[in-house]
């Protein structure tokens, strides 16, 4: 790696760090960079745009994951109420579902046909 690449890498890492610990306005940052080191102004904008796109992609991925989790929980609740012929799903148990990982929820979903009581379901959550 040459000096210019090293400098760009350090610059990018520093920007990521700053943006993670504080929500900065890109335009304000760009103006400050342009004032202090005008030769890096274009690099800043390129890096800032790249970081924005990465942030958008991360947000989309997180949203999709949360949507999957929500759908799994709704499926578990709906099918459990029907299977056990109960009036409503206990709120505390539903809260417990939200506190579990998607992997655990998939295991519960895949085993709903074997669940005969709410206690059976709770065993998967402990």
C-alpha positions as semicolon CSV with decimal commas, in nm:
position;residue;x (nm);y (nm);z (nm)
1;X;0,000;0,000;0,000
2;X;0,146;0,340;-0,093
3;X;0,140;0,658;0,118
4;X;-0,164;0,808;-0,057
5;X;-0,365;0,489;0,000
6;X;-0,257;0,478;0,366
7;X;-0,357;0,840;0,418
8;X;-0,696;0,778;0,254
9;X;-0,750;0,469;0,469
10;X;-0,664;0,660;0,790
11;X;-0,886;0,948;0,679
12;X;-1,178;0,713;0,609
13;X;-1,132;0,532;0,941
14;X;-1,121;0,863;1,126
15;X;-1,437;0,984;0,955
16;X;-1,620;0,661;1,036
17;X;-1,521;0,699;1,400
18;X;-1,634;1,061;1,418
19;X;-1,965;0,982;1,250
20;X;-2,030;0,687;1,482
21;X;-1,981;0,884;1,802
22;X;-2,157;1,204;1,692
23;X;-2,428;1,276;1,439
24;X;-2,257;1,539;1,224
25;X;-2,403;1,739;0,939
26;X;-2,204;1,639;0,628
27;X;-2,223;1,990;0,480
28;X;-2,079;2,149;0,795
29;X;-1,802;1,887;0,804
30;X;-1,730;1,940;0,435
31;X;-1,697;2,316;0,486
32;X;-1,456;2,261;0,778
33;X;-1,247;2,012;0,580
34;X;-1,245;2,252;0,284
35;X;-1,125;2,532;0,512
36;X;-0,857;2,331;0,692
37;X;-0,731;2,097;0,417
38;X;-0,878;2,203;0,082
39;X;-0,679;1,937;-0,104
40;X;-0,877;1,669;0,083
41;X;-1,219;1,825;0,019
42;X;-1,297;1,598;-0,276
43;X;-1,173;1,293;-0,083
44;X;-1,401;1,392;0,204
45;X;-1,708;1,411;-0,017
46;X;-1,626;1,081;-0,183
47;X;-1,576;0,915;0,154
48;X;-1,885;1,082;0,302
49;X;-2,103;0,962;0,014
50;X;-1,962;0,611;0,046
51;X;-2,037;0,612;0,419
52;X;-2,389;0,740;0,356
53;X;-2,454;0,455;0,114
54;X;-2,309;0,200;0,356
55;X;-2,534;0,343;0,629
56;X;-2,839;0,319;0,406
57;X;-2,755;-0,041;0,319
58;X;-2,703;-0,128;0,686
59;X;-3,037;0,035;0,769
60;X;-3,213;-0,161;0,496
61;X;-3,058;-0,489;0,614
62;X;-3,155;-0,415;0,975
63;X;-3,511;-0,328;0,868
64;X;-3,545;-0,651;0,672
65;X;-3,415;-0,853;0,968
66;X;-3,656;-0,680;1,208
67;X;-3,942;-0,741;0,963
68;X;-3,859;-1,112;0,949
69;X;-3,852;-1,131;1,327
70;X;-4,184;-0,951;1,354
71;X;-4,341;-1,188;1,100
72;X;-4,209;-1,494;1,285
73;X;-4,351;-1,369;1,614
74;X;-4,689;-1,291;1,457
75;X;-4,696;-1,639;1,302
76;X;-4,607;-1,808;1,631
77;X;-4,867;-1,610;1,825
78;X;-5,143;-1,662;1,567
79;X;-5,085;-2,035;1,519
80;X;-5,041;-2,100;1,891
81;X;-5,375;-1,932;1,970
82;X;-5,545;-2,141;1,701
83;X;-5,371;-2,467;1,789
84;X;-5,430;-2,442;2,164
85;X;-5,776;-2,292;2,116
86;X;-5,712;-2,009;2,359
87;X;-5,870;-1,663;2,356
88;X;-5,547;-1,465;2,362
89;X;-5,173;-1,507;2,377
90;X;-5,018;-1,404;2,712
91;X;-4,847;-1,063;2,683
92;X;-4,554;-1,175;2,900
93;X;-4,492;-1,471;2,673
94;X;-4,512;-1,249;2,365
95;X;-4,259;-1,013;2,523
96;X;-4,034;-1,314;2,577
97;X;-4,058;-1,397;2,207
98;X;-3,935;-1,047;2,119
99;X;-3,637;-1,094;2,349
100;X;-3,518;-1,400;2,155
101;X;-3,307;-1,435;1,844
102;X;-3,448;-1,521;1,501
103;X;-3,286;-1,865;1,520
104;X;-3,483;-1,953;1,833
105;X;-3,803;-1,820;1,679
106;X;-3,750;-2,037;1,370
107;X;-3,706;-2,343;1,590
108;X;-4,032;-2,262;1,768
109;X;-4,213;-2,207;1,437
110;X;-4,081;-2,535;1,299
111;X;-4,200;-2,722;1,610
112;X;-4,541;-2,561;1,658
113;X;-4,718;-2,882;1,557
114;X;-4,562;-3,064;1,854
115;X;-4,649;-2,796;2,110
116;X;-4,944;-2,902;2,324
117;X;-4,945;-2,624;2,585
118;X;-4,805;-2,280;2,662
119;X;-4,562;-2,453;2,897
120;X;-4,424;-2,648;2,600
121;X;-4,368;-2,319;2,420
122;X;-4,199;-2,167;2,725
123;X;-3,946;-2,451;2,727
124;X;-3,808;-2,322;2,397
125;X;-3,765;-1,975;2,547
126;X;-3,566;-2,083;2,852
